[in-house]
Amino acid sequence: MTSKNPQPPGGIRPSRRRRALSWGLQVGLALALFLVLRAWMARDMAEGPAPQFEAYLLDGAPVTLSDYADEPVLLHFWATWCPICRLEEGEIVRLSQNHPVLTVAMQSGAVEQVLDHLNERERQLDVINDPEGELAERFNVQGVPSTFIINADGKIVFRKQGFAPPLELRLRLWLARWR
């Protein structure tokens, strides 16, 4: 015979307050672990003054980081073969409609292959092709996606490896105006 309100072992049922506290501690611990892991993943990425470079966009136009010196710029490293990059690329395109965004296709093949990928997915972005990962190496990018926000003074004010939530990127770009 079973009871409608079974008692936990020992016969004492935790109070609502104790359950809420336990739940809050678990969420807090998970959040702390997430933030530590995120910081650990970005530990070797470039920081301070952004490395300067001269490169070419997929259409052959020359580009430098100083071309974006008027306001904060999002510098986003991605790859055609990266599933997480595909997941967030739509938001990167939407972000580029209101903010300066420069992307780097890292180790994704020849220019034609990167263009085919963008055309197939109907994406329009300012893209530098980095087939050998040389530009990625200057920023010490170890994996994709990797994102940097560089303020108008050329200083890296945010860096992240892995998926970057769209709201966080928008907030970080907004905050970079004052840093």
Helices and strands as residue ranges (DSSP letters): H 16-41, E 48-49, E 54-56, E 62-64, G 65-68, E 73-78, H 83-96, E 101-106, H 111-120, E 127-130, H 134-138, E 146-150, E 155-161, H 166-176
